Amino acid sequence: MQQTETQNTSPHVCPHTISFFLDNWLRKLVQHPKRIVGSYIKEGDTVIDIGCGPGFFSIEMAKLVGPQGTVIAVDLQEKMIGHVKRKAAKHGMTGRLEFHQCDADRIGLNCKADFILAYYMIHETPSPLRFLEEARDMLKEGGQLLVVEPKMHVSKAMFDQMLDDAATIGLKTMDLPKKKGGRSVLFSR
Ligand SMILES: C[S@@+](CC[C@H](N)C(=O)[O-])C[C@H]1O[C@@H](n2cnc3c(N)ncnc32)[C@H](O)[C@@H]1O
C-alpha cells in the first residue's frame, strides 16, 4: 500500500432513492453520454460501467458497442442494477448488457475490457487506489479507463493525489479531457 494513498474512511454512497436525479432528460442536455464517451468506444467492444447507478451511461454505451459488443453494468446497490435491467428491457438492449453487483471494496469481475467508465463514483469507494488497481487489471492491453469526479465533492488536490497514486501503479495518464462534467482523466495501462 502506498504511503500517499487516500482512504475514504466512511464514504458517502449515493442512495438509489435519488436515481431520478442521475437519469433524466435535463442531465442528458448537459452531459450527453455519447458526447462524453463516444470517442472511446467502438462496435464490438467490451465496456464496463463501474458504479453504473440507474444506467444513464450503460444504455447509451450498449448502443455504441452494437450487437456484437457487451456492456457490463456494475454497482454496489442491487436496486441500481434493477433500474438498469428495466431500462435495458425498455430500450431493447438486454442482450448487450450483463450485470454484476459488487462489494464496496472489491469489484470482483474476472474479465478484460476495452473501455471502463468510472463516472462520479471513485470518491464513494473506501480506497480509490485499491479500486484503481483492480480496474487496471481489468483493462485489455491498450484499454482505456475514463474517470470523472464531481468538482463539488472532489477538490483539485484530492484529484491530483489520485493521479499521483495511479502513476505509482502503472496507470498512464493519456489525457485530462475537458467538458466531461467534472475533473476528468483518461488512463491507459
Ligand atoms: C453518484 S452515482 C453515479 C452513477 C453513474 N455513474 C452516473 O453517473 O449516473 C455513484 C454510484 O456508484 C455506486 N458505488 C459507490 N461505491 C461503489 C463501489 N465501491 N463499487 C461500485 N459501485 C459503487 C453507487 O451505488 C452509485 O450508484
The ligand as an ORCA input file, in Angstrom:
! r2SCAN-3c Opt
* xyz 0 1
  C     -23.150      9.369     -7.948
  S     -23.653      7.793     -8.503
  C     -23.145      7.862    -10.232
  C     -23.860      6.836    -11.072
  C     -23.480      6.841    -12.556
  N     -22.075      6.577    -12.771
  C     -23.901      8.116    -13.212
  O     -23.044      8.962    -13.497
  O     -25.107      8.278    -13.444
  C     -22.432      6.708     -7.820
  C     -22.751      5.239     -7.996
  O     -21.598      4.481     -7.601
  C     -22.030      3.379     -6.845
  N     -20.924      2.998     -5.965
  C     -20.493      3.627     -4.841
  N     -19.447      2.976     -4.317
  C     -19.214      1.923     -5.115
  C     -18.256      0.864     -5.085
  N     -17.363      0.784     -4.130
  N     -18.298     -0.054     -6.077
  C     -19.242      0.035     -7.044
  N     -20.177      0.997     -7.114
  C     -20.157      1.921     -6.163
  C     -23.249      3.869     -6.090
  O     -24.066      2.793     -5.669
  C     -23.912      4.752     -7.142
  O     -24.800      4.023     -7.937
*
